[in-house]
Amino acid sequence: DWGTQFGMLITHLKEAHPEVLAEEGNVETGIGDLVEFYKAAKVRFDQDEEFKLKSRQEVVNLQGGKEETLKAWQTLCALSRGEFQKIYDALGVRLEERGESFYNPMLGEVISDLEKSGLLVESEGARVVFLDGYVTREGERQPFIVQKTDGGFLYATTDLAAARHRAVEEKAERILYVTDAGQASHFDQVFQVARQAKLVPDKVQLKHVPFGLVQGEDGKKFKTRAGDTVTLK
């Protein structure tokens, strides 16, 4: 419920449906079908450089707690949550919600801990960690980025905060990450950094449980960010 795609949706909501945020229109009738709303925003993001820049700034605004941006985000989350709940009710699923936003207040502390550990370095304006065994195609050390040049954070930062919270606050003994195999490298790096920076106690198991790609009838993998999937409903 965070990150680049929400910056994109917030920008599209502000520009295409300002009446929704002005509380002059009904949210559901204003936005319409969420998937179509997402697709329309994604087309603009891919084709309009100015829209892309605005979207990225909204991510920074979101992470910084800007009131207007938070309101737009909350509107979109509430709409999504209502649709999700219909599926959860049908399946008898009960969840304790832990979106990315839950960990946002912890990200600054993660950066601070990485600094104290001596792992954090600056590279081309970004704040990164260099790990053994990871190199670019050019043979140079590959950075594991935890804070972008504009001050924004990444999935990596959130994953580190989440691992620590699960291990330290929720007392997890084993944490399983179930994602497709394409995320293997990412989680290997997350686990290495978490260990080296002592964010997670040594006794806690961190394990990636990979599965193969989920493909459409055309044999190509689904692209969730393009809105190109078959929904569970």
Secondary structure, DSSP 8 states (H G I E B T S, - for coil): --SHHHHHHHHHHHHH-HHHHTTSS-HHHHH--HHHHHHHHHHHHHH-HHHHHHHHHHHHHHHHT-HHHHHHHHHHHHHHHHHHHHHHHHHT-------HHHHGGGHHHHHHHHHHHT-EEEETTEEEEEEEEEE-TTSSEEEEEEE-TTS-B-HHHHHHHHHHIIIIIS--SEEEEEEEGGGHHHHHHHHHHHHHTTSS-TTSEEEEEEE---B-TTSSB-BGGGTBS----
